[in-house]
């Protein structure tokens, strides 16, 4: 006989009186299996016992209601349901609880990406919640509808990831942190800085190094590695996109898990992800992107069990044109970069820097960070921290809130953020990132120019600025003056030539 299939939510939300839709005739074949079912059959209807109904309803409302936020606790909830059905303890394997904990806690990212591969996540309200797509159906559809070899190679990276974790499951944790500059003054928060904060800053510019070749992900230091992000984390990773952010999500597929629960970033927000492992080598960029075999990640592990790979997603203004030279455009970009470059262990120092900047807009301040980690395979965000991350902080008790490592040694590694398809001015963006890293008290910034012609004179310009011992405030004011002239049409030359006229002749 055919038995109707019902979703978990349909069963969990069944009526307390009867399970609607399960009314069946009194057939002999049905009666024969009733002793094997954990439900009652009365008046042609199935019934769950009331305690089971309440337990299922609680589970269907999510972890914030049921407090089931880990595999271990889920098994306890299942045991309670079994007890309500008078099922004996000896009828379930004694190791089952460990299996639930292993799958839902220790292999969480692997499990989530497997669900995305099989397109198991609901999509009906993701747009309303400002969440990016997470299922892989569009990526496979693009392979058919708009075939490009680069798309096929993106999928090769994903398949390679699954092959690797099937042979050897990664261990440890991955942390997802939404970093926020408060738009409302609070003594415990870092405010969204106004122009005068930047113009009055006496912070020295940090050490800057430039490189015309190489890739951000290949640098060997422990540093913040900038993801030239879309406001929706991952950008076109699961569709046709194949530039800097999308490539990073293919070679470090654990980053994709963040797309499940991290809503789009506001102007005062950034996302920092610590602990993802790199699995693939590659060559090329955009249409020339190719999977190039296995990659063995040798990054060290920190005291929280996370790989020392720190990726910060910051989204630049998209095709800003002349508006990027206006004060509001400059402030938006420098504050976005500063938000991403902040170090939560320097929160007190930032509060001292901004203590006089109390006249900020009152539109709902937020704390400087929302830090949650999950089992390696892990996740969380401000929007769904009750859904996926409540078990995380307890895993790290005993560190007394002390810095995880030598935080003062962690610099910023970046490049032409927002300067490709987004249309930003690379000379302007370089200076803004240098200023932001300095104000964030980072010890250095390593800048990859990727051979961009507009940045050929970057070394000479930075050396000239350093030789004059400019502060953050001094460089900011010069940048504002140049941008003002550029916005008014009083100059058309780049910042480098405007700052040092002799560069034009070179």
VOPAGU-2260 file (C-alpha; in pm, 1 decimal, decimal comma):
REM VOPAGU-2260
SITE   aa  ch    i         X         Y         Z
SITE  UNK   A    0       0,0       0,0       0,0
SITE  UNK   A    1     106,3     360,7     -52,1
SITE  UNK   A    2     170,1     563,9     262,1
SITE  UNK   A    3     164,7     945,6     233,6
SITE  UNK   A    4     491,3    1123,6     310,3
SITE  UNK   A    5     481,3    1428,9     536,0
SITE  UNK   A    6     749,7    1683,4     616,4
SITE  UNK   A    7     894,2    1714,9     964,9
SITE  UNK   A    8     729,1    2055,8    1014,2
SITE  UNK   A    9     393,0    1919,5     903,7
SITE  UNK   A   10     415,7    1645,2    1162,5
SITE  UNK   A   11     551,4    1877,5    1430,0
SITE  UNK   A   12     270,3    2128,3    1376,7
SITE  UNK   A   13      -9,1    1873,1    1384,7
SITE  UNK   A   14    -323,6    1946,9    1582,5
SITE  UNK   A   15    -330,3    1846,4    1949,2
SITE  UNK   A   16    -649,5    1653,4    1879,2
SITE  UNK   A   17    -563,9    1471,4    1557,2
SITE  UNK   A   18    -303,4    1457,8    1281,7
SITE  UNK   A   19    -486,7    1616,0     990,7
SITE  UNK   A   20    -445,7    1436,8     662,5
SITE  UNK   A   21    -362,4    1097,2     815,8
SITE  UNK   A   22    -723,3     976,2     826,5
SITE  UNK   A   23    -733,7     634,3     671,1
SITE  UNK   A   24    -987,4     357,7     637,1
SITE  UNK   A   25    -989,2      67,2     881,3
SITE  UNK   A   26    -800,2    -164,1     654,9
SITE  UNK   A   27    -673,1    -500,4     772,9
SITE  UNK   A   28    -322,6    -440,0     635,2
SITE  UNK   A   29    -305,8    -114,4     829,7
SITE  UNK   A   30    -424,2    -281,4    1148,8
SITE  UNK   A   31    -149,9    -538,0    1112,9
SITE  UNK   A   32     124,9    -274,6    1142,4
SITE  UNK   A   33     -33,7     -65,9    1417,1
SITE  UNK   A   34     153,0    -251,6    1696,2
SITE  UNK   A   35     475,0    -144,0    1525,7
SITE  UNK   A   36     385,0     226,7    1520,8
SITE  UNK   A   37     446,9     475,4    1804,9
SITE  UNK   A   38     102,8     632,2    1754,6
SITE  UNK   A   39    -257,4     554,6    1846,7
SITE  UNK   A   40    -540,6     481,6    1603,9
SITE  UNK   A   41    -892,9     586,3    1701,7
SITE  UNK   A   42   -1199,6     662,7    1492,1
SITE  UNK   A   43   -1012,0     624,9    1165,1
SITE  UNK   A   44    -744,7     875,6    1274,7
SITE  UNK   A   45    -387,9     863,4    1402,5
SITE  UNK   A   46    -295,6    1034,3    1728,4
SITE  UNK   A   47      35,1    1131,7    1887,5
SITE  UNK   A   48      34,8    1128,3    2268,6
SITE  UNK   A   49       1,7    1489,5    2399,3
SITE  UNK   A   50     359,8    1503,9    2543,1
SITE  UNK   A   51     497,6    1408,5    2201,7
SITE  UNK   A   52     287,1    1673,9    2029,7
SITE  UNK   A   53     422,3    1941,6    2262,4
SITE  UNK   A   54     781,3    1823,5    2216,9
SITE  UNK   A   55     751,4    1824,4    1836,1
SITE  UNK   A   56     590,1    2167,1    1836,5
SITE  UNK   A   57     874,5    2299,9    2049,3
SITE  UNK   A   58    1136,8    2154,0    1813,5
SITE  UNK   A   59     960,7    2299,6    1510,5
SITE  UNK   A   60     992,4    2651,9    1653,9
SITE  UNK   A   61    1370,7    2636,3    1653,2
SITE  UNK   A   62    1653,2    2634,5    1911,8
SITE  UNK   A   63    1558,4    2971,6    2062,2
SITE  UNK   A   64    1233,1    2810,2    2180,0
SITE  UNK   A   65    1333,3    2447,3    2238,7
SITE  UNK   A   66    1691,7    2514,5    2359,1
SITE  UNK   A   67    1803,1    2227,4    2135,6
SITE  UNK   A   68    2121,5    2379,6    1997,9
SITE  UNK   A   69    2359,8    2085,6    1955,4
SITE  UNK   A   70    2364,3    1720,2    1854,6
SITE  UNK   A   71    2404,6    1615,3    2217,1
SITE  UNK   A   72    2098,5    1811,5    2331,7
SITE  UNK   A   73    1898,6    1690,3    2029,8
SITE  UNK   A   74    1958,7    1331,6    2137,2
SITE  UNK   A   75    1834,2    1416,5    2487,8
SITE  UNK   A   76    1515,9    1561,9    2334,5
SITE  UNK   A   77    1471,5    1247,9    2125,7
SITE  UNK   A   78    1516,3    1034,1    2438,4
SITE  UNK   A   79    1243,7    1234,6    2614,3
SITE  UNK   A   80    1007,7    1173,8    2322,1
SITE  UNK   A   81    1087,5     803,8    2333,1
SITE  UNK   A   82    1009,4     798,1    2703,8
SITE  UNK   A   83     672,4     962,5    2631,8
SITE  UNK   A   84     603,1     674,8    2393,0
SITE  UNK   A   85     711,3     418,3    2655,5
SITE  UNK   A   86     989,3     291,5    2431,9
SITE  UNK   A   87    1253,9     100,2    2630,3
SITE  UNK   A   88    1604,0     243,7    2665,2
SITE  UNK   A   89    1769,5     -82,4    2562,5
SITE  UNK   A   90    1606,2     -61,7    2217,6
SITE  UNK   A   91    1836,5     218,5    2102,9
SITE  UNK   A   92    2210,6     185,5    2048,0
SITE  UNK   A   93    2418,2     317,8    2337,1
SITE  UNK   A   94    2653,6     497,4    2097,9
SITE  UNK   A   95    2375,4     688,2    1921,7
SITE  UNK   A   96    2424,6     998,9    2136,9
SITE  UNK   A   97    2788,8    1018,7    2032,1
SITE  UNK   A   98    2688,7     986,1    1668,6
SITE  UNK   A   99    2439,5    1274,1    1697,4
SITE  UNK   A  100    2707,9    1490,5    1861,6
SITE  UNK   A  101    2966,1    1395,6    1598,1
SITE  UNK   A  102    2741,5    1473,6    1300,9
SITE  UNK   A  103    2568,1    1789,5    1422,0
SITE  UNK   A  104    2857,3    1940,0    1620,0
SITE  UNK   A  105    3189,9    1810,8    1488,5
SITE  UNK   A  106    3096,2    1776,5    1121,9
SITE  UNK   A  107    2851,4    2062,4    1099,4
SITE  UNK   A  108    2996,5    2250,7     803,0
SITE  UNK   A  109    3039,6    1932,0     604,9
SITE  UNK   A  110    2678,2    1841,4     680,8
SITE  UNK   A  111    2550,8    2187,5     586,4
SITE  UNK   A  112    2736,7    2190,7     254,6
SITE  UNK   A  113    2607,6    1843,0     174,4
SITE  UNK   A  114    2253,3    1972,9     231,3
SITE  UNK   A  115    2327,4    2269,1       3,7
SITE  UNK   A  116    2464,8    2036,8    -265,7
SITE  UNK   A  117    2140,9    1836,2    -256,8
SITE  UNK   A  118    1933,5    2158,2    -248,6
SITE  UNK   A  119    1762,6    2071,5      80,1
SITE  UNK   A  120    1738,9    2420,6     231,6
SITE  UNK   A  121    1405,0    2606,8     208,8
SITE  UNK   A  122    1424,7    2919,3      -4,8
SITE  UNK   A  123    1081,2    3082,2      17,8
SITE  UNK   A  124    1168,7    3358,7     264,4
SITE  UNK   A  125    1544,2    3400,8     222,5
SITE  UNK   A  126    1499,3    3715,7      13,8
SITE  UNK   A  127    1271,0    3871,4     274,7
SITE  UNK   A  128    1539,4    3804,8     537,2
SITE  UNK   A  129    1813,3    3952,1     311,7
SITE  UNK   A  130    1992,7    3618,4     296,6
SITE  UNK   A  131    2184,3    3497,2      -9,4
SITE  UNK   A  132    2095,9    3173,5    -185,3
SITE  UNK   A  133    2261,6    2865,0     -39,8
SITE  UNK   A  134    2142,2    2567,6    -248,5
SITE  UNK   A  135    2364,9    2464,0    -540,1
SITE  UNK   A  136    2085,7    2434,4    -798,7
SITE  UNK   A  137    2162,9    2766,9    -968,4
SITE  UNK   A  138    2531,0    2678,2   -1002,9
SITE  UNK   A  139    2442,1    2353,2   -1181,2
SITE  UNK   A  140    2180,3    2534,5   -1390,8
SITE  UNK   A  141    2441,5    2789,9   -1502,0
SITE  UNK   A  142    2665,0    2503,9   -1611,0
SITE  UNK   A  143    2392,4    2399,2   -1855,6
SITE  UNK   A  144    2241,0    2734,4   -1954,4
SITE  UNK   A  145    2559,3    2942,5   -1976,1
SITE  UNK   A  146    2838,2    2687,9   -2004,5
SITE  UNK   A  147    3185,3    2817,7   -1931,8
SITE  UNK   A  148    3485,8    2609,0   -1845,6
SITE  UNK   A  149    3538,2    2822,6   -1536,2
SITE  UNK   A  150    3197,9    2713,1   -1399,5
SITE  UNK   A  151    3289,4    2349,2   -1446,5
SITE  UNK   A  152    3614,2    2411,1   -1258,7
SITE  UNK   A  153    3427,6    2577,5    -971,3
SITE  UNK   A  154    3231,2    2255,0    -932,3
SITE  UNK   A  155    3554,1    2055,2    -949,6
SITE  UNK   A  156    3671,3    2246,9    -641,2
SITE  UNK   A  157    3349,4    2161,8    -457,0
SITE  UNK   A  158    3361,4    1793,2    -553,7
SITE  UNK   A  159    3726,9    1781,5    -449,6
SITE  UNK   A  160    3629,9    1924,3    -108,9
SITE  UNK   A  161    3373,5    1649,1     -52,0
SITE  UNK   A  162    3623,5    1386,7    -159,3
SITE  UNK   A  163    3877,4    1517,8      89,9
SITE  UNK   A  164    3642,6    1530,9     388,3
SITE  UNK   A  165    3510,1    1182,0     311,6
SITE  UNK   A  166    3861,6    1044,1     339,0
SITE  UNK   A  167    3964,4    1260,1     634,2
SITE  UNK   A  168    3715,9    1480,3     816,9
SITE  UNK   A  169    3869,0    1812,8     931,9
SITE  UNK   A  170    3874,9    1883,2    1302,5
SITE  UNK   A  171    3852,6    2206,4    1498,4
SITE  UNK   A  172    3631,5    2511,3    1467,5
SITE  UNK   A  173    3541,8    2792,7    1233,4
SITE  UNK   A  174    3422,2    3127,9    1372,4
SITE  UNK   A  175    3188,9    3370,0    1195,5
SITE  UNK   A  176    3187,0    3720,9    1342,8
SITE  UNK   A  177    2965,1    4008,7    1237,5
SITE  UNK   A  178    3154,0    4325,1    1327,3
SITE  UNK   A  179    2944,8    4637,5    1379,4
SITE  UNK   A  180    3015,4    5007,3    1423,8
SITE  UNK   A  181    2741,5    5151,4    1640,4
SITE  UNK   A  182    2529,7    5426,9    1491,0
SITE  UNK   A  183    2406,4    5522,0    1837,1
SITE  UNK   A  184    2641,7    5633,7    2112,6
SITE  UNK   A  185    2711,1    5384,7    2387,5
SITE  UNK   A  186    3007,4    5383,0    2624,9
SITE  UNK   A  187    3061,2    5013,1    2553,1
SITE  UNK   A  188    3048,1    5036,2    2171,9
SITE  UNK   A  189    3267,2    5173,6    1896,2
SITE  UNK   A  190    3073,6    5445,7    1710,2
SITE  UNK   A  191    3049,8    5494,0    1336,0
SITE  UNK   A  192    3316,3    5767,7    1299,3
SITE  UNK   A  193    3232,1    6110,2    1162,3
SITE  UNK   A  194    3462,3    6317,6     945,5
SITE  UNK   A  195    3618,5    6508,1    1234,1
SITE  UNK   A  196    3734,4    6181,8    1395,8
SITE  UNK   A  197    3945,4    6112,2    1091,2
SITE  UNK   A  198    4068,3    6468,4    1039,9
SITE  UNK   A  199    4171,1    6503,9    1406,3
SITE  UNK   A  200    4341,7    6166,0    1440,5
SITE  UNK   A  201    4702,7    6177,7    1557,1
SITE  UNK   A  202    4760,9    5805,2    1501,7
SITE  UNK   A  203    5079,7    5732,5    1307,7
SITE  UNK   A  204    5044,7    5561,9     974,3
SITE  UNK   A  205    5132,8    5194,4    1000,9
SITE  UNK   A  206    5410,0    5025,8     804,5
SITE  UNK   A  207    5307,6    4960,4     443,4
SITE  UNK   A  208    5454,3    4708,9     200,2
SITE  UNK   A  209    5359,8    4669,2    -164,6
SITE  UNK   A  210    5388,9    4376,6    -402,6
SITE  UNK   A  211    5311,6    4378,0    -773,4
SITE  UNK   A  212    5269,9    3999,7    -790,2
SITE  UNK   A  213    5134,6    3722,6    -572,1
SITE  UNK   A  214    4796,3    3642,5    -422,4
SITE  UNK   A  215    4641,1    3740,3     -90,1
SITE  UNK   A  216    4565,6    3378,5       2,3
SITE  UNK   A  217    4926,4    3271,9     -61,2
SITE  UNK   A  218    5088,9    3506,6     188,0
SITE  UNK   A  219    5241,9    3321,3     482,3
SITE  UNK   A  220    5185,4    3559,4     773,1
SITE  UNK   A  221    4900,2    3542,4    1019,3
SITE  UNK   A  222    4703,6    3842,2     901,5
SITE  UNK   A  223    4358,4    3964,8     808,4
SITE  UNK   A  224    4308,4    3865,4     445,0
SITE  UNK   A  225    4057,6    4094,7     276,5
SITE  UNK   A  226    3768,2    3944,8      80,8
SITE  UNK   A  227    3655,7    4197,8    -182,1
SITE  UNK   A  228    3301,0    4109,8     -95,7
SITE  UNK   A  229    2953,4    4161,8    -223,2
SITE  UNK   A  230    2709,7    4301,5      34,4
SITE  UNK   A  231    2563,1    3949,1      23,0
SITE  UNK   A  232    2842,0    3725,1     151,1
SITE  UNK   A  233    2979,2    3502,4    -122,7
SITE  UNK   A  234    2854,5    3721,1    -406,3
SITE  UNK   A  235    2820,7    3505,6    -716,3
SITE  UNK   A  236    2996,6    3201,6    -569,2
SITE  UNK   A  237    2694,0    2978,7    -627,7
SITE  UNK   A  238    2609,9    3124,0    -967,8
SITE  UNK   A  239    2835,6    3252,0   -1249,3
SITE  UNK   A  240    3069,1    3477,1   -1047,5
SITE  UNK   A  241    3436,3    3385,0   -1066,4
SITE  UNK   A  242    3648,6    3673,7    -939,6
SITE  UNK   A  243    3829,9    3733,0    -610,9
SITE  UNK   A  244    3552,8    3657,5    -360,0
SITE  UNK   A  245    3399,8    3370,0    -554,3
SITE  UNK   A  246    3737,4    3204,5    -611,1
SITE  UNK   A  247    3815,4    3223,0    -238,6
SITE  UNK   A  248    3483,1    3053,0    -162,0
SITE  UNK   A  249    3569,9    2771,6    -403,5
SITE  UNK   A  250    3916,4    2697,1    -265,2
SITE  UNK   A  251    3794,9    2745,0      96,3
SITE  UNK   A  252    3443,7    2593,0      62,3
SITE  UNK   A  253    3373,3    2615,5     435,6
SITE  UNK   A  254    3316,5    2986,2     375,3
SITE  UNK   A  255    2996,0    2891,9     190,4
SITE  UNK   A  256    2837,8    2784,9     519,3
SITE  UNK   A  257    2821,5    3151,3     621,7
SITE  UNK   A  258    2585,3    3218,8     333,1
SITE  UNK   A  259    2323,7    3008,8     511,6
SITE  UNK   A  260    2270,0    3248,5     800,3
SITE  UNK   A  261    2455,6    3578,8     747,3
SITE  UNK   A  262    2227,4    3852,1     604,0
SITE  UNK   A  263    2359,6    4122,2     372,3
SITE  UNK   A  264    2594,6    4375,8     528,1
SITE  UNK   A  265    2489,8    4731,1     609,8
SITE  UNK   A  266    2732,7    5022,1     564,4
SITE  UNK   A  267    2844,7    4989,9     927,8
SITE  UNK   A  268    2907,9    4613,7     916,8
SITE  UNK   A  269    3177,2    4366,6     813,8
SITE  UNK   A  270    3218,4    3991,5     853,6
SITE  UNK   A  271    3530,3    3816,3     982,5
SITE  UNK   A  272    3571,1    3440,1     939,5
SITE  UNK   A  273    3849,5    3256,2    1121,9
SITE  UNK   A  274    3951,8    2894,9    1076,7
SITE  UNK   A  275    3855,7    2783,6     726,4
SITE  UNK   A  276    4083,2    2535,7     551,9
SITE  UNK   A  277    4199,2    2564,5     192,6
SITE  UNK   A  278    4147,6    2246,0      -9,7
SITE  UNK   A  279    4221,4    2336,4    -374,3
SITE  UNK   A  280    4494,7    2488,1    -588,9
SITE  UNK   A  281    4395,4    2693,2    -891,5
SITE  UNK   A  282    4516,6    2902,6   -1180,7
SITE  UNK   A  283    4360,1    3193,8   -1364,4
SITE  UNK   A  284    4088,9    3444,5   -1286,8
SITE  UNK   A  285    3734,0    3500,0   -1410,8
SITE  UNK   A  286    3686,0    3305,7   -1736,2
SITE  UNK   A  287    4038,7    3160,1   -1714,2
SITE  UNK   A  288    3983,4    3010,6   -1365,4
SITE  UNK   A  289    4087,2    2644,2   -1346,9
SITE  UNK   A  290    4100,0    2387,8   -1065,7
SITE  UNK   A  291    4463,3    2278,3   -1034,6
SITE  UNK   A  292    4457,6    1988,6    -792,3
SITE  UNK   A  293    4482,0    1929,4    -421,9
SITE  UNK   A  294    4612,6    2185,2    -174,1
SITE  UNK   A  295    4746,8    2091,2     169,0
SITE  UNK   A  296    4683,0    2377,9     410,4
SITE  UNK   A  297    4968,9    2408,6     657,8
SITE  UNK   A  298    4840,7    2706,4     856,2
SITE  UNK   A  299    4883,3    2660,7    1231,4
SITE  UNK   A  300    4594,2    2606,8    1473,8
SITE  UNK   A  301    4509,6    2862,4    1746,1
SITE  UNK   A  302    4412,8    2789,2    2107,2
SITE  UNK   A  303    4045,9    2763,9    2009,1
SITE  UNK   A  304    4116,0    2491,7    1756,3
SITE  UNK   A  305    4082,0    2724,8    1457,0
SITE  UNK   A  306    4319,0    2737,0    1163,1
SITE  UNK   A  307    4502,3    3070,3    1164,1
SITE  UNK   A  308    4334,5    3195,3     849,0
SITE  UNK   A  309    4148,8    3523,1     905,7
SITE  UNK   A  310    3927,6    3642,0     621,4
SITE  UNK   A  311    3744,2    3973,7     641,7
SITE  UNK   A  312    3457,1    4043,0     402,7
SITE  UNK   A  313    3402,5    4412,1     325,4
SITE  UNK   A  314    3183,5    4532,6      40,6
SITE  UNK   A  315    3282,9    4843,7    -153,0
SITE  UNK   A  316    3051,1    5093,3    -319,2
SITE  UNK   A  317    2935,3    4951,4    -650,7
SITE  UNK   A  318    3006,6    5170,1    -956,2
SITE  UNK   A  319    3016,3    5490,7    -750,1
SITE  UNK   A  320    3143,1    5717,8   -1027,1
SITE  UNK   A  321    3203,1    6072,3    -905,4
SITE  UNK   A  322    3015,9    6007,3    -580,0
SITE  UNK   A  323    3320,8    5823,9    -444,5
SITE  UNK   A  324    3500,7    6160,2    -430,3
SITE  UNK   A  325    3230,5    6324,6    -220,5
SITE  UNK   A  326    3273,5    6332,3     155,3
SITE  UNK   A  327    2989,4    6088,7     220,0
SITE  UNK   A  328    3147,0    5842,0     -23,6
SITE  UNK   A  329    3487,8    5872,1     141,0
SITE  UNK   A  330    3337,0    5822,7     486,4
SITE  UNK   A  331    3138,2    5520,4     378,8
SITE  UNK   A  332    3445,3    5345,9     236,4
SITE  UNK   A  333    3689,7    5429,4     513,4
SITE  UNK   A  334    3442,5    5332,4     786,2
SITE  UNK   A  335    3364,1    5005,5     608,2
SITE  UNK   A  336    3735,3    4923,9     591,0
SITE  UNK   A  337    3791,1    5030,9     953,0
SITE  UNK   A  338    3503,4    4809,4    1066,4
SITE  UNK   A  339    3660,0    4512,4     891,6
SITE  UNK   A  340    4009,8    4583,0    1020,3
SITE  UNK   A  341    3910,2    4631,4    1386,1
SITE  UNK   A  342    4050,7    4393,8    1646,5
SITE  UNK   A  343    3805,8    4311,7    1927,4
SITE  UNK   A  344    4093,0    4281,3    2172,9
SITE  UNK   A  345    4170,0    4649,7    2122,2
SITE  UNK   A  346    3815,5    4759,2    2199,6
SITE  UNK   A  347    3921,3    4966,3    2501,4
SITE  UNK   A  348    4183,7    5147,9    2294,4
SITE  UNK   A  349    3925,6    5228,4    2026,3
SITE  UNK   A  350    3688,9    5363,7    2288,9
SITE  UNK   A  351    3961,9    5601,8    2401,2
SITE  UNK   A  352    4016,9    5713,3    2041,5
SITE  UNK   A  353    3647,3    5781,6    1991,1
SITE  UNK   A  354    3552,2    5902,6    2339,1
SITE  UNK   A  355    3487,2    6257,3    2215,8
SITE  UNK   A  356    3276,4    6146,9    1920,9
SITE  UNK   A  357    2941,7    6111,9    2097,4
SITE  UNK   A  358    2721,0    6296,3    1850,5
SITE  UNK   A  359    2633,6    5996,8    1637,6
SITE  UNK   A  360    2304,6    5915,9    1475,9
SITE  UNK   A  361    2048,2    5742,8    1696,1
SITE  UNK   A  362    1920,5    5455,2    1484,7
SITE  UNK   A  363    1974,9    5152,6    1701,0
SITE  UNK   A  364    2329,4    5095,5    1821,5
SITE  UNK   A  365    2481,7    4752,0    1826,0
SITE  UNK   A  366    2779,1    4598,7    1998,8
SITE  UNK   A  367    3119,5    4601,9    1834,7
SITE  UNK   A  368    3111,4    4230,3    1752,8
SITE  UNK   A  369    2891,9    3928,3    1755,8
SITE  UNK   A  370    3140,6    3644,5    1793,8
SITE  UNK   A  371    3021,5    3286,6    1763,0
SITE  UNK   A  372    3208,1    2971,5    1663,5
SITE  UNK   A  373    3087,7    2632,5    1558,5
SITE  UNK   A  374    3230,6    2290,4    1531,8
SITE  UNK   A  375    3455,4    2274,7    1207,2
SITE  UNK   A  376    3257,6    2286,5    1066,1
SITE  UNK   A  377    3063,3    2571,9    1211,6
SITE  UNK   A  378    2848,5    2884,6    1184,3
SITE  UNK   A  379    2648,9    3177,0    1331,4
SITE  UNK   A  380    2532,7    3534,6    1294,4
SITE  UNK   A  381    2345,9    3812,5    1462,5
SITE  UNK   A  382    2030,7    3718,8    1273,9
SITE  UNK   A  383    2026,4    3349,4    1366,6
SITE  UNK   A  384    2263,4    3315,8    1660,3
SITE  UNK   A  385    1993,6    3129,8    1851,4
SITE  UNK   A  386    1944,3    2897,9    1557,3
SITE  UNK   A  387    2297,8    2769,4    1509,0
SITE  UNK   A  388    2542,6    2909,3    1756,0
SITE  UNK   A  389    2433,3    2887,3    2117,0
SITE  UNK   A  390    2667,7    2598,9    2194,3
SITE  UNK   A  391    2979,8    2775,1    2082,1
SITE  UNK   A  392    3105,1    3003,3    2350,7
SITE  UNK   A  393    3087,5    2731,9    2614,2
SITE  UNK   A  394    3339,1    2530,2    2412,8
SITE  UNK   A  395    3597,6    2798,3    2484,2
SITE  UNK   A  396    3556,1    2855,6    2856,7
SITE  UNK   A  397    3872,9    2887,7    3056,1
SITE  UNK   A  398    4045,7    3150,8    2842,6
SITE  UNK   A  399    3912,5    3436,2    3057,3
SITE  UNK   A  400    3857,2    3658,8    2758,9
SITE  UNK   A  401    4229,5    3689,8    2693,6
SITE  UNK   A  402    4367,7    3741,5    2342,3
SITE  UNK   A  403    4397,1    3414,8    2153,3
SITE  UNK   A  404    4745,7    3475,1    2013,1
SITE  UNK   A  405    4987,5    3758,4    1955,2
SITE  UNK   A  406    4716,8    3989,5    1826,3
SITE  UNK   A  407    4955,0    4283,3    1798,8
SITE  UNK   A  408    5139,0    4097,0    1520,8
SITE  UNK   A  409    4831,6    4054,1    1300,8
SITE  UNK   A  410    4834,0    4298,1    1012,4
SITE  UNK   A  411    4617,8    4345,6     702,2
SITE  UNK   A  412    4676,8    4186,4     361,8
SITE  UNK   A  413    4471,3    4340,3      85,6
SITE  UNK   A  414    4466,4    4467,9    -271,2
SITE  UNK   A  415    4249,9    4651,0    -520,4
SITE  UNK   A  416    3928,8    4637,6    -317,9
SITE  UNK   A  417    3626,8    4750,1    -518,6
SITE  UNK   A  418    3840,2    4851,1    -816,9
SITE  UNK   A  419    3747,4    4592,8   -1077,9
SITE  UNK   A  420    3385,5    4545,6   -1182,7
SITE  UNK   A  421    3282,6    4773,8    -893,8
SITE  UNK   A  422    3457,8    5069,6   -1060,8
SITE  UNK   A  423    3642,7    5222,3    -767,1
SITE  UNK   A  424    3946,8    5449,6    -799,0
SITE  UNK   A  425    4245,1    5224,8    -706,4
SITE  UNK   A  426    4467,9    5511,1    -589,0
SITE  UNK   A  427    4191,0    5641,1    -363,1
SITE  UNK   A  428    4108,7    5293,9    -228,0
SITE  UNK   A  429    4473,9    5224,0    -150,2
SITE  UNK   A  430    4504,5    5533,9      67,1
SITE  UNK   A  431    4171,3    5473,3     240,5
SITE  UNK   A  432    4270,2    5117,5     334,9
SITE  UNK   A  433    4608,1    5236,9     463,6
SITE  UNK   A  434    4440,0    5499,6     679,3
SITE  UNK   A  435    4180,0    5250,9     809,8
SITE  UNK   A  436    4440,8    4987,8     898,5
SITE  UNK   A  437    4644,6    5250,9    1083,7
SITE  UNK   A  438    4343,9    5378,4    1279,9
SITE  UNK   A  439    4257,1    5016,3    1365,2
SITE  UNK   A  440    4605,1    4997,1    1523,0
SITE  UNK   A  441    4721,2    4721,7    1291,4
SITE  UNK   A  442    5102,2    4694,5    1275,8
SITE  UNK   A  443    5126,3    4680,1     897,4
SITE  UNK   A  444    4938,8    4658,2     570,1
SITE  UNK   A  445    5062,3    4443,7     281,6
SITE  UNK   A  446    4916,0    4560,8     -46,9
SITE  UNK   A  447    4905,9    4349,8    -363,8
SITE  UNK   A  448    4867,2    4568,4    -672,4
SITE  UNK   A  449    4826,2    4268,1    -908,7
SITE  UNK   A  450    5032,9    4468,9   -1158,0
SITE  UNK   A  451    4765,8    4737,0   -1199,2
SITE  UNK   A  452    4908,7    5022,3   -1407,9
SITE  UNK   A  453    4741,0    5292,7   -1198,9
SITE  UNK   A  454    4943,1    5176,1    -896,0
SITE  UNK   A  455    5287,1    5163,1   -1057,5
SITE  UNK   A  456    5401,4    5457,6    -845,7
SITE  UNK   A  457    5252,2    5332,2    -518,4
SITE  UNK   A  458    5592,5    5261,0    -362,7
SITE  UNK   A  459    5724,7    5609,5    -438,2
SITE  UNK   A  460    5411,6    5777,9    -304,9
SITE  UNK   A  461    5403,1    5581,5      20,2
SITE  UNK   A  462    5773,5    5635,6      77,4
SITE  UNK   A  463    5728,0    6011,2      28,0
SITE  UNK   A  464    5437,2    6019,1     273,9
SITE  UNK   A  465    5629,1    5811,9     531,2
SITE  UNK   A  466    5935,0    6038,1     494,5
SITE  UNK   A  467    5714,8    6334,0     591,0
SITE  UNK   A  468    5582,3    6143,5     895,3
SITE  UNK   A  469    5219,4    6213,5     821,8
SITE  UNK   A  470    4954,7    6101,0    1066,5
SITE  UNK   A  471    4618,3    5944,2     985,2
SITE  UNK   A  472    4454,5    6285,4    1014,7
SITE  UNK   A  473    4702,8    6458,3     786,9
SITE  UNK   A  474    4673,7    6203,3     507,3
SITE  UNK   A  475    4294,6    6203,5     542,5
SITE  UNK   A  476    4273,5    6581,7     506,8
SITE  UNK   A  477    4492,3    6579,0     195,9
SITE  UNK   A  478    4278,0    6301,1      48,7
SITE  UNK   A  479    3961,0    6498,8     122,8
SITE  UNK   A  480    4105,3    6808,3     -45,7
SITE  UNK   A  481    4200,7    6613,0    -356,5
SITE  UNK   A  482    3861,9    6442,6    -370,1
SITE  UNK   A  483    3683,1    6773,9    -331,9
SITE  UNK   A  484    3870,6    6913,4    -632,4
SITE  UNK   A  485    3806,1    6596,1    -829,6
SITE  UNK   A  486    3435,5    6607,1    -745,5
SITE  UNK   A  487    3407,6    6970,6    -857,4
SITE  UNK   A  488    3593,2    6897,8   -1179,9
SITE  UNK   A  489    3889,9    7116,3   -1083,8
SITE  UNK   A  490    4133,6    6830,9   -1149,8
SITE  UNK   A  491    4120,5    6513,6   -1353,5
SITE  UNK   A  492    4454,8    6361,1   -1263,4
SITE  UNK   A  493    4494,6    6072,5   -1023,7
SITE  UNK   A  494    4575,7    6126,8    -657,6
SITE  UNK   A  495    4940,4    6027,1    -699,0
SITE  UNK   A  496    5005,4    6281,7    -972,6
SITE  UNK   A  497    4807,3    6545,9    -787,2
SITE  UNK   A  498    5004,1    6487,8    -468,8
SITE  UNK   A  499    5345,2    6473,0    -634,7
SITE  UNK   A  500    5340,8    6658,9    -966,9
SITE  UNK   A  501    5682,5    6520,4   -1052,1
SITE  UNK   A  502    5525,6    6177,0   -1087,7
SITE  UNK   A  503    5342,7    6290,6   -1402,3
SITE  UNK   A  504    5667,9    6334,1   -1589,1
SITE  UNK   A  505    5785,3    5990,4   -1476,4
